[in-house]
Amino acid sequence: MKRKSFLTAAALMAAAGSRAGVRRQFMQMPAETDDEQYWSALRASLFPIENGRIFLNNGTMGITPYPVLSALQNGFEHAASKGAYPGHTDDLQKAIAELIGCDFDEIAITKNVSEGINHACWGIPMSKGDEVLMTTHEHAGGCITWLHRANMEGIVIKTFALGKTANETLENLQKAVTKKTRVIAVPHIPCTIGQILPVNEICEFAINRGIVTAIDGAHPLGMIRFNVKEMGCDYYSGCLHKWALAPLGLGYFYINRKKLDKTRCTHVAAYSSNEFNMAATPPTGGKLVDNAHRFSYGTFCGPMYEAGLEALKLYKKIGPERIETRVRALAAYLQESLMALGDKIIMLTPTEAKSRGAQIAFRINNGNPKASSEFVTSLYSKKITLRYVGENGVDCVRVSTHYYNSREEIDTLVSEIKKVLG
């Protein structure tokens, strides 16, 4: 950090005299450098992480910053004190659309990624025997709805393996496609090993063959920059509570406008349609609204929307490019440190830079078949939070880095790993 910038930051923190004061003033801090001093000051002023805790499970949830928590609390207090039912605006949809490169009326607000995936899964017209191509690294929220539809309607779920590079992954997918492939439903970044899939190339391949694409985007927003229009996907389901640092329970569903009238809307209520008259004989109902908002229905949590907006404002203020550079650099540093330990570490996340985001997955290979799961469990008592991935037989430790993490924390983690390697 430049000397002037650091002195300004230090002066702000000293003058504030309290954590609350720093929170109010922090956003005035210069943000033109990426020195550890800057990121450390950012963590100290914005995040309620208790002293001594190393949180490296951002792939499950991010730590909600103080300004976002304040927006959430203020929203609930306003509703309670004023008797104010939340008014519907498009502000959150517009903020998400700006970040992912689409029109705001192609965005529906959901509770989570699973809800968006359900909209796509049940909305795409399919017939018995039609194939859906997925990976062997799906999250429960990404695959169970498809498996359930297969059980109910006789569609066929096929899988392909991820490669060690983007090209190998694309080739594996292409080889698995048949004349019956109707949908490609894959994660942008799998929850298991954090590998960035070549989704732009996958979608281009699908478009050329008339195949529908439904992308599970649980992880990317707030971690890496992407554009759904450039990607060319038909559906994209994401959330705001991981790297975007919004409160738990807030997601979004993108539907390409060209697919709107070709997609069944299986759940509707208030906001899905602007017209109805139950006093008419027979009762009449208007058409569904002519945009993605038909998928956002019923009473919504206004304070959650306000907190989500605050989270995205913070993300933009710090800078998407700066954040992406930071979190990917931390992950690369961890991966390099682990690979230096030799064959007692089995690296699962690709070393190829474009396939590596902010999550690193590995197995501990010290002769104990339960070493990876036992290691994650053992660190809880030491205030180090990781994620063990046992789904689909992956059996690995997953480490997720965010900008409030540090190299020092990674060094501490590696030291703990060395202890179990013997």
C-alpha positions as CSV (number, residue, x, y, z in Angstrom):
1,M,0.0,0.0,0.0
2,K,1.3,3.5,-0.8
3,R,2.5,5.3,2.3
4,K,-0.1,8.1,2.0
5,S,-2.9,5.6,1.6
6,F,-1.8,3.6,4.6
7,L,-1.4,6.6,6.8
8,T,-4.9,7.7,5.8
9,A,-6.3,4.3,6.8
10,A,-4.4,4.3,10.1
11,A,-5.6,7.9,10.8
12,L,-9.2,6.9,10.1
13,M,-9.0,3.9,12.4
14,A,-7.4,5.9,15.2
15,A,-9.7,8.8,14.9
16,A,-12.8,6.6,14.9
17,G,-11.9,5.3,18.3
18,S,-14.3,2.3,18.0
19,R,-15.1,-0.5,15.5
20,A,-18.5,1.2,14.8
21,G,-16.8,4.4,14.0
22,V,-14.4,2.7,11.6
23,R,-17.3,1.0,9.9
24,R,-19.0,4.3,9.2
25,Q,-15.8,5.9,7.8
26,F,-14.0,3.1,6.1
27,M,-15.5,3.6,2.7
28,Q,-13.6,6.8,2.4
29,M,-10.3,4.9,2.5
30,P,-8.3,5.0,-0.7
31,A,-8.5,1.7,-2.6
32,E,-5.8,1.9,-5.3
33,T,-3.5,-0.8,-4.0
34,D,-3.6,-4.4,-3.1
35,D,-1.1,-4.6,-0.2
36,E,-1.8,-7.0,2.7
37,Q,-2.1,-3.9,4.9
38,Y,-5.1,-2.8,2.9
39,W,-6.9,-6.1,3.0
40,S,-6.2,-6.5,6.7
41,A,-7.7,-3.0,7.4
42,L,-10.7,-4.0,5.3
43,R,-11.3,-7.1,7.4
44,A,-10.8,-5.3,10.7
45,S,-13.3,-2.6,9.9
46,L,-16.0,-4.4,8.0
47,F,-16.3,-8.0,9.2
48,P,-17.5,-9.4,12.5
49,I,-15.2,-12.4,12.4
50,E,-14.1,-13.2,16.0
51,N,-10.4,-12.7,16.8
52,G,-8.3,-15.8,16.1
53,R,-10.9,-17.5,13.8
54,I,-9.7,-18.6,10.4
55,F,-12.7,-19.0,8.1
56,L,-12.0,-20.7,4.9
57,N,-15.4,-22.0,3.9
58,N,-16.7,-19.2,1.8
59,G,-18.0,-21.8,-0.7
60,T,-20.7,-22.6,1.8
61,M,-21.4,-19.0,3.0
62,G,-19.5,-15.8,3.1
63,I,-19.1,-13.7,6.2
64,T,-21.7,-10.9,6.1
65,P,-20.1,-7.4,6.4
66,Y,-21.3,-4.9,9.0
67,P,-22.9,-2.5,6.4
68,V,-25.0,-5.4,5.1
69,L,-26.0,-6.6,8.6
70,S,-27.0,-3.0,9.4
71,A,-29.1,-2.7,6.3
72,L,-30.9,-6.0,7.2
73,Q,-31.5,-4.9,10.8
74,N,-32.6,-1.4,9.8
75,G,-35.0,-2.9,7.2
76,F,-36.7,-5.2,9.8
77,E,-36.9,-2.4,12.4
78,H,-38.4,0.0,9.8
79,A,-41.1,-2.6,8.9
80,A,-41.8,-3.2,12.6
81,S,-41.8,0.4,13.8
82,K,-43.7,1.9,10.9
83,G,-45.9,-1.0,10.0
84,A,-44.3,-0.8,6.5
85,Y,-45.0,-3.7,4.2
86,P,-42.2,-3.9,1.7
87,G,-42.9,-2.1,-1.6
88,H,-41.8,-3.8,-4.8
89,T,-39.0,-2.3,-6.7
90,D,-36.6,-3.6,-9.4
91,D,-33.5,-2.2,-7.7
92,L,-32.0,-5.6,-6.7
93,Q,-32.7,-7.1,-10.1
94,K,-31.1,-4.1,-11.8
95,A,-28.0,-4.4,-9.6
96,I,-27.6,-8.1,-10.4
97,A,-28.3,-7.6,-14.1
98,E,-25.6,-4.9,-14.3
99,L,-23.0,-7.3,-12.8
100,I,-23.8,-10.3,-14.9
101,G,-24.5,-8.5,-18.2
102,C,-28.2,-8.9,-18.9
103,D,-31.4,-6.9,-18.8
104,F,-33.0,-6.5,-15.4
105,D,-36.3,-8.0,-16.6
106,E,-34.5,-11.3,-17.3
107,I,-33.8,-11.6,-13.6
108,A,-36.1,-13.2,-11.0
109,I,-35.2,-13.0,-7.3
110,T,-35.2,-16.4,-5.5
111,K,-34.4,-17.7,-2.1
112,N,-31.5,-19.8,-3.3
113,V,-29.9,-21.6,-6.3
114,S,-32.0,-24.7,-5.8
115,E,-35.2,-22.6,-6.5
116,G,-33.7,-21.3,-9.7
117,I,-32.7,-24.8,-10.8
118,N,-36.2,-26.0,-10.2
119,H,-37.6,-23.2,-12.4
120,A,-35.4,-24.4,-15.2
121,C,-35.7,-28.1,-14.7
122,W,-39.5,-28.2,-14.6
123,G,-39.9,-25.4,-17.0
124,I,-38.1,-26.9,-20.0
125,P,-40.4,-29.1,-22.1
126,M,-39.1,-32.6,-22.3
127,S,-40.3,-36.1,-23.3
128,K,-39.6,-39.5,-22.0
129,G,-36.1,-40.6,-23.2
130,D,-34.7,-37.1,-23.6
131,E,-31.2,-36.9,-22.1
132,V,-29.8,-34.3,-19.6
133,L,-26.0,-34.2,-19.5
134,M,-24.5,-33.3,-16.1
135,T,-21.1,-33.7,-14.3
136,T,-20.1,-36.2,-11.6
137,H,-19.5,-33.2,-9.3
138,E,-23.0,-31.9,-8.8
139,H,-24.3,-30.4,-5.6
140,A,-27.5,-31.8,-4.1
141,G,-29.3,-28.6,-5.0
142,G,-28.1,-28.9,-8.6
143,C,-29.0,-32.5,-9.3
144,I,-31.8,-33.8,-7.1
145,T,-34.5,-31.9,-9.0
146,W,-33.3,-33.4,-12.3
147,L,-33.1,-36.9,-10.7
148,H,-36.6,-36.5,-9.4
149,R,-37.9,-35.5,-12.8
150,A,-36.1,-38.5,-14.3
151,N,-37.9,-40.8,-11.8
152,M,-41.3,-39.1,-12.5
153,E,-41.2,-38.6,-16.2
154,G,-38.6,-41.0,-17.6
155,I,-36.0,-38.5,-18.8
156,V,-32.5,-39.8,-18.7
157,I,-29.6,-38.3,-16.7
158,K,-26.1,-38.9,-18.1
159,T,-22.8,-37.7,-16.6
160,F,-19.3,-36.9,-17.8
161,A,-16.0,-36.5,-15.9
162,L,-14.2,-33.3,-15.4
163,G,-10.8,-33.0,-17.0
164,K,-7.6,-31.6,-15.7
165,T,-7.8,-28.7,-18.1
166,A,-10.6,-26.7,-19.7
167,N,-10.0,-28.3,-23.1
168,E,-10.1,-31.8,-21.6
169,T,-13.4,-31.0,-19.8
170,L,-14.9,-29.7,-23.0
171,E,-13.8,-32.7,-24.9
172,N,-15.3,-35.1,-22.3
173,L,-18.6,-33.2,-22.5
174,Q,-18.6,-33.3,-26.3
175,K,-18.0,-37.0,-26.4
176,A,-20.9,-37.6,-24.0
177,V,-23.5,-35.8,-26.1
178,T,-25.8,-37.9,-28.2
179,K,-28.7,-37.3,-30.6
180,K,-31.0,-37.5,-27.6
181,T,-29.2,-34.8,-25.5
182,R,-31.8,-32.2,-24.9
183,V,-30.3,-30.2,-22.0
184,I,-26.8,-29.6,-20.6
185,A,-27.1,-28.8,-16.9
186,V,-23.7,-28.2,-15.4
187,P,-22.1,-26.0,-12.7
188,H,-20.1,-23.0,-13.6
189,I,-17.9,-23.8,-10.6
190,P,-18.6,-27.2,-8.9
191,C,-19.0,-27.1,-5.2
192,T,-16.6,-30.1,-4.8
193,I,-13.2,-29.0,-6.2
194,G,-13.8,-25.4,-7.3
195,Q,-12.8,-26.0,-10.9
196,I,-14.0,-23.3,-13.3
197,L,-15.7,-25.0,-16.2
198,P,-15.3,-23.5,-19.7
199,V,-19.0,-22.5,-19.8
200,N,-18.7,-20.1,-22.7
201,E,-17.4,-22.8,-24.9
202,I,-19.9,-25.3,-23.6
203,C,-22.8,-23.0,-24.3
204,E,-21.4,-22.2,-27.8
205,F,-21.2,-26.0,-28.5
206,A,-24.8,-26.4,-27.2
207,I,-26.2,-23.5,-29.3
208,N,-24.7,-25.0,-32.5
209,R,-26.6,-28.3,-31.7
210,G,-29.9,-26.9,-30.5
211,I,-29.2,-28.0,-26.9
212,V,-30.6,-26.1,-24.0
213,T,-28.2,-24.9,-21.3
214,A,-29.0,-24.5,-17.6
215,I,-26.0,-23.4,-15.5
216,D,-25.7,-23.8,-11.8
217,G,-24.0,-20.5,-10.8
218,A,-23.9,-20.9,-7.0
219,H,-20.3,-19.7,-6.6
220,P,-19.1,-17.2,-9.2
221,L,-20.9,-13.9,-8.3
222,G,-18.5,-12.0,-6.1
223,M,-15.6,-14.3,-6.9
224,I,-15.0,-14.0,-10.7
225,R,-16.4,-11.7,-13.3
226,F,-18.7,-13.2,-16.0
227,N,-21.3,-12.2,-18.5
228,V,-24.3,-14.4,-19.2
229,K,-24.9,-12.8,-22.6
230,E,-21.4,-13.5,-23.7
231,M,-21.7,-17.0,-22.1
232,G,-24.8,-17.6,-24.2
233,C,-26.6,-19.8,-21.6
234,D,-30.4,-20.1,-21.5
235,Y,-30.8,-20.3,-17.8
236,Y,-28.4,-19.3,-14.9
237,S,-29.2,-19.9,-11.2
238,G,-27.1,-18.1,-8.7
239,C,-27.0,-16.8,-5.1
240,L,-25.7,-13.8,-3.2
241,H,-24.7,-15.4,0.1
242,K,-21.3,-16.9,-0.9
243,W,-18.7,-14.6,-2.4
244,A,-21.2,-11.7,-2.8
245,L,-21.5,-11.6,1.0
246,A,-25.3,-11.0,1.3
247,P,-27.3,-12.7,4.0
248,L,-28.3,-16.3,3.7
249,G,-31.4,-17.0,1.7
250,L,-31.1,-14.7,-1.3
251,G,-30.7,-15.9,-4.9
252,Y,-31.4,-15.0,-8.5
253,F,-32.6,-16.8,-11.6
254,Y,-31.7,-15.6,-15.1
255,I,-33.7,-16.6,-18.1
256,N,-32.8,-15.6,-21.6
257,R,-35.7,-13.5,-22.9
258,K,-35.9,-15.8,-26.0
259,K,-36.7,-18.7,-23.7
260,L,-39.4,-17.0,-21.6
261,D,-42.5,-18.1,-23.5
262,K,-41.0,-21.5,-24.1
263,T,-40.6,-22.2,-20.4
264,R,-43.4,-23.5,-18.3
265,C,-44.0,-21.5,-15.1
266,T,-45.0,-24.1,-12.5
267,H,-45.3,-21.8,-9.5
268,V,-47.1,-18.6,-9.6
269,A,-48.8,-16.1,-7.2
270,A,-48.9,-12.4,-6.6
271,Y,-46.4,-10.5,-8.9
272,S,-46.6,-13.3,-11.5
273,S,-49.7,-11.8,-13.1
274,N,-51.1,-8.2,-12.9
275,E,-54.7,-9.2,-13.5
276,F,-57.3,-11.4,-11.9
277,N,-61.0,-11.1,-11.0
278,M,-62.6,-13.8,-8.8
279,A,-65.9,-11.9,-8.9
280,A,-66.4,-12.6,-12.6
281,T,-68.4,-15.6,-13.8
282,P,-66.3,-17.5,-14.5
283,P,-63.4,-16.1,-12.6
284,T,-60.8,-14.6,-14.9
285,G,-57.0,-14.2,-14.7
286,G,-54.7,-12.1,-16.9
287,K,-51.6,-13.4,-18.6
288,L,-48.3,-13.9,-16.7
289,V,-46.1,-10.8,-16.7
290,D,-44.0,-10.6,-19.8
291,N,-40.6,-10.9,-18.1
292,A,-38.7,-13.1,-15.7
293,H,-40.4,-11.5,-12.7
294,R,-43.2,-14.1,-13.2
295,F,-40.9,-16.5,-11.4
296,S,-40.7,-14.2,-8.3
297,Y,-44.0,-14.7,-6.6
298,G,-45.7,-14.0,-3.3
299,T,-44.6,-12.1,-0.2
300,F,-40.9,-11.3,-0.3
301,C,-38.5,-10.2,2.4
302,G,-37.9,-6.5,1.8
303,P,-35.0,-6.2,4.3
304,M,-33.2,-9.1,2.6
305,Y,-33.5,-7.2,-0.7
306,E,-32.1,-4.1,0.9
307,A,-29.2,-6.0,2.5
308,G,-28.5,-7.7,-0.9
309,L,-28.3,-4.3,-2.5
310,E,-25.8,-3.1,0.2
311,A,-23.7,-6.2,-0.4
312,L,-23.5,-5.6,-4.2
313,K,-22.7,-1.9,-3.6
314,L,-19.8,-2.9,-1.4
315,Y,-18.6,-5.4,-4.0
316,K,-18.6,-2.7,-6.7
317,K,-17.0,-0.1,-4.4
318,I,-14.0,-2.4,-3.6
319,G,-13.9,-3.5,-7.2
320,P,-14.8,-6.8,-8.9
321,E,-11.5,-7.0,-10.7
322,R,-9.5,-6.3,-7.6
323,I,-11.5,-8.8,-5.6
324,E,-11.1,-11.5,-8.3
325,T,-7.3,-10.9,-8.4
326,R,-7.1,-11.1,-4.6
327,V,-9.1,-14.3,-4.1
328,R,-7.5,-16.2,-7.0
329,A,-4.0,-15.2,-5.8
330,L,-4.7,-16.5,-2.3
331,A,-6.0,-19.8,-3.8
332,A,-2.9,-20.1,-6.1
333,Y,-0.6,-19.5,-3.1
334,L,-2.4,-22.2,-1.1
335,Q,-2.2,-24.7,-4.0
336,E,1.5,-24.0,-4.5
337,S,2.2,-24.5,-0.8
338,L,0.3,-27.8,-0.8
339,M,2.0,-29.2,-3.8
340,A,5.4,-28.5,-2.2
341,L,4.5,-31.1,0.4
342,G,4.9,-33.9,-2.1
343,D,2.8,-37.0,-2.8
344,K,1.2,-37.0,0.6
345,I,-1.2,-34.4,-0.9
346,I,-3.4,-35.4,-3.8
347,M,-4.4,-32.3,-5.6
348,L,-7.8,-32.3,-7.2
349,T,-8.2,-28.7,-8.3
350,P,-6.6,-28.1,-11.7
351,T,-3.3,-26.1,-11.7
352,E,-4.3,-24.5,-14.9
353,A,-4.9,-20.8,-14.1
354,K,-8.1,-20.3,-16.0
355,S,-9.6,-23.4,-14.4
356,R,-8.7,-22.4,-10.9
357,G,-10.8,-19.9,-9.0
358,A,-10.9,-19.3,-5.3
359,Q,-11.3,-22.9,-4.1
360,I,-8.7,-25.6,-3.7
361,A,-9.6,-29.2,-3.1
362,F,-7.2,-32.0,-2.1
363,R,-6.9,-35.3,-0.3
364,I,-4.6,-36.1,2.6
365,N,-2.7,-39.2,1.6
366,N,-1.0,-40.3,4.8
367,G,-2.2,-43.9,4.9
368,N,-5.4,-43.1,6.9
369,P,-8.4,-43.5,4.6
370,K,-10.4,-41.1,6.8
371,A,-7.6,-38.5,7.0
372,S,-9.3,-35.8,5.0
373,S,-12.6,-35.9,6.9
374,E,-10.9,-36.3,10.3
375,F,-8.6,-33.3,9.5
376,V,-11.5,-31.0,8.8
377,T,-13.3,-32.1,12.0
378,S,-10.2,-31.7,14.1
379,L,-9.7,-28.1,13.1
380,Y,-13.0,-26.9,14.4
381,S,-11.6,-26.8,18.0
382,K,-8.8,-24.7,16.7
383,K,-11.2,-22.1,15.2
384,I,-10.3,-23.1,11.6
385,T,-13.3,-23.7,9.4
386,L,-13.0,-25.7,6.2
387,R,-15.4,-28.0,4.3
388,Y,-15.1,-31.8,3.9
389,V,-16.6,-32.9,0.6
390,G,-17.8,-36.5,0.8
391,E,-20.5,-36.2,-1.9
392,N,-20.2,-38.4,-5.0
393,G,-17.2,-40.1,-3.5
394,V,-15.0,-37.1,-4.0
395,D,-13.6,-37.4,-0.4
396,C,-11.6,-34.2,-0.1
397,V,-10.8,-31.1,1.9
398,R,-12.1,-27.9,0.3
399,V,-10.5,-24.6,1.1
400,S,-12.3,-21.4,-0.1
401,T,-10.5,-18.1,0.0
402,H,-12.0,-14.6,0.2
403,Y,-10.5,-11.2,0.3
404,Y,-10.6,-11.0,4.1
405,N,-8.4,-14.1,4.3
406,S,-4.6,-13.7,4.4
407,R,-1.4,-15.5,3.5
408,E,-0.7,-15.8,7.2
409,E,-3.9,-17.8,7.7
410,I,-3.0,-20.0,4.8
411,D,0.5,-20.6,6.3
412,T,-1.2,-21.6,9.5
413,L,-3.4,-24.1,7.7
414,V,-0.5,-25.6,5.9
415,S,1.4,-26.0,9.2
416,E,-1.6,-27.9,10.5
417,I,-1.6,-30.1,7.4
418,K,2.1,-30.9,7.9
419,K,1.4,-32.1,11.4
420,V,-1.0,-34.8,10.1
421,L,1.3,-35.8,7.3
422,G,3.8,-36.9,9.8
